[in-house]
Amino acid sequence: DGECISISDNGSLVLINTPLLLPDDQVVVHFSSSEIFNDGFKVLAQVVRKNFTKQRLNTKSALQYAVRFLQVQSDGVKQIRKLF
């Protein structure tokens, strides 16, 4: 559960509703169909950086994570490239 803040060919800045991920963790991120993406697609990503906050965290707290794409579905690659 979260949202994409920015995206490029190589990775993304995502807001994910958990403070529990750590750098080097691998996650599957699903980009839903929207005004930007015609069809949903999934990527396998590695957490590169975790942006900390001064507010008190709990298991539902959302944090920004910079992720690097390791694998992107072929349809996803086409849709991301259309943005540029």
OpenMM code with the backbone's topology and positions (N, CA, C; nanometers):
from openmm import Vec3, app, unit

residues = "ASP GLY GLU CYS ILE SER ILE SER ASP ASN GLY SER LEU VAL LEU ILE ASN THR PRO LEU LEU LEU PRO ASP ASP GLN VAL VAL VAL HIS PHE SER SER SER GLU ILE PHE ASN ASP GLY PHE LYS VAL LEU ALA GLN VAL VAL ARG LYS ASN PHE THR LYS GLN ARG LEU ASN THR LYS SER ALA LEU GLN TYR ALA VAL ARG PHE LEU GLN VAL GLN SER ASP GLY VAL LYS GLN ILE ARG LYS LEU PHE".split()
positions = [
    Vec3(0.0850, -0.1172, 0.0000),
    Vec3(0.0000, 0.0000, 0.0000),
    Vec3(0.0894, 0.1233, 0.0000),
    Vec3(0.0763, 0.2083, -0.1009),
    Vec3(0.1568, 0.3288, -0.1082),
    Vec3(0.1336, 0.4030, -0.2373),
    Vec3(0.2300, 0.4891, -0.2734),
    Vec3(0.2187, 0.5630, -0.3984),
    Vec3(0.3566, 0.5974, -0.4524),
    Vec3(0.3603, 0.6204, -0.5824),
    Vec3(0.4843, 0.6555, -0.6515),
    Vec3(0.4984, 0.8072, -0.6515),
    Vec3(0.6140, 0.8551, -0.6111),
    Vec3(0.6395, 0.9987, -0.6093),
    Vec3(0.7108, 1.0411, -0.7372),
    Vec3(0.8101, 0.9622, -0.7795),
    Vec3(0.8782, 0.9861, -0.9063),
    Vec3(0.9288, 0.8525, -0.9591),
    Vec3(0.9521, 0.8492, -1.0923),
    Vec3(0.9934, 0.7234, -1.1550),
    Vec3(1.0874, 0.7538, -1.2705),
    Vec3(1.1808, 0.6607, -1.2939),
    Vec3(1.2713, 0.6689, -1.4090),
    Vec3(1.2918, 0.5271, -1.4613),
    Vec3(1.3757, 0.5135, -1.5630),
    Vec3(1.4054, 0.3802, -1.6173),
    Vec3(1.4677, 0.2875, -1.5127),
    Vec3(1.5457, 0.3445, -1.4225),
    Vec3(1.6249, 0.2639, -1.3299),
    Vec3(1.5667, 0.2468, -1.1909),
    Vec3(1.4682, 0.3308, -1.1548),
    Vec3(1.4164, 0.3210, -1.0197),
    Vec3(1.3073, 0.4217, -0.9929),
    Vec3(1.2739, 0.4334, -0.8654),
    Vec3(1.1615, 0.5176, -0.8285),
    Vec3(1.1759, 0.5635, -0.6842),
    Vec3(1.1076, 0.6720, -0.6519),
    Vec3(1.0900, 0.7154, -0.5143),
    Vec3(0.9463, 0.6823, -0.4802),
    Vec3(0.9274, 0.5950, -0.3823),
    Vec3(0.7935, 0.5484, -0.3487),
    Vec3(0.7627, 0.5743, -0.2013),
    Vec3(0.6377, 0.6021, -0.1750),
    Vec3(0.5879, 0.6171, -0.0391),
    Vec3(0.5180, 0.4859, -0.0064),
    Vec3(0.5722, 0.4115, 0.0894),
    Vec3(0.5175, 0.2804, 0.1251),
    Vec3(0.4720, 0.2860, 0.2700),
    Vec3(0.3542, 0.2314, 0.2952),
    Vec3(0.2941, 0.2383, 0.4278),
    Vec3(0.3503, 0.1352, 0.5248),
    Vec3(0.4814, 0.1377, 0.5424),
    Vec3(0.5473, 0.0574, 0.6460),
    Vec3(0.6855, 0.1170, 0.6710),
    Vec3(0.7258, 0.1248, 0.7959),
    Vec3(0.8610, 0.1730, 0.8266),
    Vec3(0.9613, 0.0591, 0.8395),
    Vec3(0.9217, -0.0630, 0.8070),
    Vec3(1.0013, -0.1810, 0.8385),
    Vec3(1.1030, -0.2208, 0.7323),
    Vec3(1.0980, -0.1632, 0.6132),
    Vec3(1.1944, -0.1994, 0.5088),
    Vec3(1.3302, -0.1386, 0.5386),
    Vec3(1.4346, -0.2082, 0.4978),
    Vec3(1.5723, -0.1628, 0.5202),
    Vec3(1.6477, -0.1595, 0.3877),
    Vec3(1.7537, -0.0776, 0.3785),
    Vec3(1.8362, -0.0803, 0.2571),
    Vec3(1.8828, -0.2227, 0.2272),
    Vec3(1.8845, -0.2561, 0.0994),
    Vec3(1.9192, -0.3879, 0.0442),
    Vec3(1.8022, -0.4863, 0.0456),
    Vec3(1.6912, -0.4561, 0.1132),
    Vec3(1.5736, -0.5424, 0.1057),
    Vec3(1.5205, -0.5417, -0.0372),
    Vec3(1.4682, -0.6548, -0.0806),
    Vec3(1.4053, -0.6624, -0.2121),
    Vec3(1.2538, -0.6668, -0.1939),
    Vec3(1.1834, -0.5914, -0.2773),
    Vec3(1.0381, -0.5838, -0.2709),
    Vec3(0.9809, -0.5920, -0.4116),
    Vec3(0.8591, -0.6405, -0.4215),
    Vec3(0.7859, -0.6374, -0.5476),
    Vec3(0.6911, -0.5184, -0.5382),
    Vec3(0.7025, -0.4266, -0.6341),
    Vec3(0.6183, -0.3074, -0.6362),
    Vec3(0.5220, -0.3207, -0.7541),
    Vec3(0.3944, -0.3027, -0.7266),
    Vec3(0.2937, -0.3084, -0.8321),
    Vec3(0.2482, -0.1663, -0.8632),
    Vec3(0.2663, -0.1242, -0.9876),
    Vec3(0.2176, 0.0049, -1.0338),
    Vec3(0.0813, -0.0196, -1.0977),
    Vec3(-0.0230, 0.0332, -1.0376),
    Vec3(-0.1602, 0.0109, -1.0848),
    Vec3(-0.1881, 0.0902, -1.2105),
    Vec3(-0.2870, 0.0435, -1.2863),
    Vec3(-0.3296, 0.1218, -1.4025),
    Vec3(-0.3883, 0.2535, -1.3521),
    Vec3(-0.3580, 0.3610, -1.4249),
    Vec3(-0.3986, 0.4951, -1.3826),
    Vec3(-0.4000, 0.5864, -1.5045),
    Vec3(-0.4107, 0.7154, -1.4799),
    Vec3(-0.4024, 0.8124, -1.5894),
    Vec3(-0.2652, 0.8087, -1.6555),
    Vec3(-0.1634, 0.7754, -1.5776),
    Vec3(-0.0257, 0.7736, -1.6277),
    Vec3(0.0069, 0.6411, -1.6958),
    Vec3(-0.0320, 0.5305, -1.6333),
    Vec3(-0.0038, 0.3977, -1.6875),
    Vec3(-0.1325, 0.3339, -1.7368),
    Vec3(-0.1341, 0.2918, -1.8639),
    Vec3(-0.2525, 0.2280, -1.9214),
    Vec3(-0.2855, 0.0968, -1.8518),
    Vec3(-0.1833, 0.0176, -1.8290),
    Vec3(-0.2005, -0.1122, -1.7644),
    Vec3(-0.1080, -0.1211, -1.6444),
    Vec3(-0.1493, -0.1968, -1.5454),
    Vec3(-0.0636, -0.2170, -1.4300),
    Vec3(0.0537, -0.3077, -1.4646),
    Vec3(0.1611, -0.2960, -1.3893),
    Vec3(0.2771, -0.3831, -1.4075),
    Vec3(0.3525, -0.3933, -1.2760),
    Vec3(0.4376, -0.4952, -1.2664),
    Vec3(0.5149, -0.5191, -1.1447),
    Vec3(0.6633, -0.5048, -1.1726),
    Vec3(0.7360, -0.4655, -1.0677),
    Vec3(0.8823, -0.4609, -1.0755),
    Vec3(0.9386, -0.5267, -0.9494),
    Vec3(1.0529, -0.5895, -0.9663),
    Vec3(1.1304, -0.6358, -0.8524),
    Vec3(1.2311, -0.5253, -0.8261),
    Vec3(1.2315, -0.4748, -0.7030),
    Vec3(1.3161, -0.3596, -0.6714),
    Vec3(1.3953, -0.3844, -0.5441),
    Vec3(1.5057, -0.3132, -0.5333),
    Vec3(1.5908, -0.3191, -0.4145),
    Vec3(1.5888, -0.1825, -0.3476),
    Vec3(1.5664, -0.1817, -0.2170),
    Vec3(1.5667, -0.0559, -0.1416),
    Vec3(1.7094, -0.0034, -0.1368),
    Vec3(1.7271, 0.1208, -0.1829),
    Vec3(1.8592, 0.1831, -0.1831),
    Vec3(1.8727, 0.2779, -0.0641),
    Vec3(1.7660, 0.3514, -0.0378),
    Vec3(1.7709, 0.4513, 0.0697),
    Vec3(1.6338, 0.4610, 0.1346),
    Vec3(1.6354, 0.4863, 0.2641),
    Vec3(1.5134, 0.5039, 0.3429),
    Vec3(1.5173, 0.6457, 0.3970),
    Vec3(1.4166, 0.7262, 0.3656),
    Vec3(1.4123, 0.8640, 0.4153),
    Vec3(1.3434, 0.8652, 0.5512),
    Vec3(1.4191, 0.8956, 0.6543),
    Vec3(1.3663, 0.8944, 0.7902),
    Vec3(1.2857, 1.0200, 0.8190),
    Vec3(1.2044, 1.0124, 0.9232),
    Vec3(1.1215, 1.1237, 0.9649),
    Vec3(1.1349, 1.1421, 1.1157),
    Vec3(1.1048, 1.2617, 1.1645),
    Vec3(1.1130, 1.2866, 1.3089),
    Vec3(0.9845, 1.2485, 1.3811),
    Vec3(0.8771, 1.2225, 1.3054),
    Vec3(0.7519, 1.1867, 1.3712),
    Vec3(0.7584, 1.0438, 1.4226),
    Vec3(0.6766, 1.0146, 1.5203),
    Vec3(0.6742, 0.8814, 1.5801),
    Vec3(0.6209, 0.7790, 1.4806),
    Vec3(0.6897, 0.6674, 1.4688),
    Vec3(0.6532, 0.5646, 1.3718),
    Vec3(0.5767, 0.4513, 1.4378),
    Vec3(0.4842, 0.3947, 1.3617),
    Vec3(0.4202, 0.2697, 1.4009),
    Vec3(0.4142, 0.1821, 1.2766),
    Vec3(0.3521, 0.0663, 1.2847),
    Vec3(0.3540, -0.0268, 1.1716),
    Vec3(0.2769, 0.0249, 1.0506),
    Vec3(0.1951, 0.1287, 1.0654),
    Vec3(0.1190, 0.1851, 0.9532),
    Vec3(0.1819, 0.3143, 0.9008),
    Vec3(0.2926, 0.3576, 0.9586),
    Vec3(0.3565, 0.4819, 0.9157),
    Vec3(0.4144, 0.4677, 0.7755),
    Vec3(0.3882, 0.5660, 0.6913),
    Vec3(0.4411, 0.5650, 0.5552),
    Vec3(0.5760, 0.6366, 0.5529),
    Vec3(0.6698, 0.5788, 0.4801),
    Vec3(0.8013, 0.6396, 0.4624),
    Vec3(0.8363, 0.6385, 0.3142),
    Vec3(0.9228, 0.7328, 0.2752),
    Vec3(0.9719, 0.7363, 0.1382),
    Vec3(1.0931, 0.6446, 0.1263),
    Vec3(1.0916, 0.5665, 0.0206),
    Vec3(1.2029, 0.4767, -0.0096),
    Vec3(1.2490, 0.5019, -0.1526),
    Vec3(1.3791, 0.5114, -0.1706),
    Vec3(1.4368, 0.5133, -0.3051),
    Vec3(1.4660, 0.3678, -0.3392),
    Vec3(1.4107, 0.3222, -0.4525),
    Vec3(1.4310, 0.1836, -0.4930),
    Vec3(1.4942, 0.1781, -0.6317),
    Vec3(1.5767, 0.0771, -0.6501),
    Vec3(1.6413, 0.0520, -0.7799),
    Vec3(1.5740, -0.0696, -0.8408),
    Vec3(1.5347, -0.0562, -0.9671),
    Vec3(1.4672, -0.1670, -1.0343),
    Vec3(1.5674, -0.2757, -1.0703),
    Vec3(1.5352, -0.3995, -1.0338),
    Vec3(1.6160, -0.5153, -1.0701),
    Vec3(1.5549, -0.5865, -1.1907),
    Vec3(1.4221, -0.5975, -1.1922),
    Vec3(1.3488, -0.6579, -1.3039),
    Vec3(1.2196, -0.5807, -1.3234),
    Vec3(1.1866, -0.5516, -1.4484),
    Vec3(1.0628, -0.4814, -1.4818),
    Vec3(0.9920, -0.5622, -1.5898),
    Vec3(0.8617, -0.5823, -1.5742),
    Vec3(0.7859, -0.6499, -1.6788),
    Vec3(0.8003, -0.5709, -1.8085),
    Vec3(0.8080, -0.6397, -1.9213),
    Vec3(0.8348, -0.5735, -2.0494),
    Vec3(0.7330, -0.4640, -2.0808),
    Vec3(0.6069, -0.4853, -2.0493),
    Vec3(0.5051, -0.3825, -2.0716),
    Vec3(0.5328, -0.2595, -1.9847),
    Vec3(0.5848, -0.2828, -1.8663),
    Vec3(0.6192, -0.1720, -1.7765),
    Vec3(0.7312, -0.0862, -1.8315),
    Vec3(0.8310, -0.1494, -1.8918),
    Vec3(0.9426, -0.0743, -1.9518),
    Vec3(0.8894, 0.0209, -2.0586),
    Vec3(0.8007, -0.0287, -2.1440),
    Vec3(0.7435, 0.0543, -2.2507),
    Vec3(0.6661, 0.1725, -2.1927),
    Vec3(0.5882, 0.1468, -2.0887),
    Vec3(0.5076, 0.2531, -2.0300),
    Vec3(0.5930, 0.3591, -1.9601),
    Vec3(0.6986, 0.3156, -1.8940),
    Vec3(0.7882, 0.4112, -1.8272),
    Vec3(0.8579, 0.4973, -1.9326),
    Vec3(0.9044, 0.4372, -2.0400),
    Vec3(0.9746, 0.5125, -2.1445),
    Vec3(0.8845, 0.6127, -2.2143),
    Vec3(0.7543, 0.5867, -2.2199),
    Vec3(0.6601, 0.6823, -2.2798),
    Vec3(0.6538, 0.8133, -2.1999),
    Vec3(0.6879, 0.8076, -2.0727),
    Vec3(0.6819, 0.9265, -1.9888),
    Vec3(0.7891, 1.0281, -2.0231),
    Vec3(0.8962, 0.9841, -2.0875),
    Vec3(1.0087, 1.0727, -2.1154),
    Vec3(1.0049, 1.1162, -2.2569),
] * unit.nanometer
topology = app.Topology()
chain = topology.addChain("A")
for resn in residues:
    res = topology.addResidue(resn, chain)
    for name in ("N", "CA", "C"):
        topology.addAtom(name, app.Element.getBySymbol(name[0]), res)
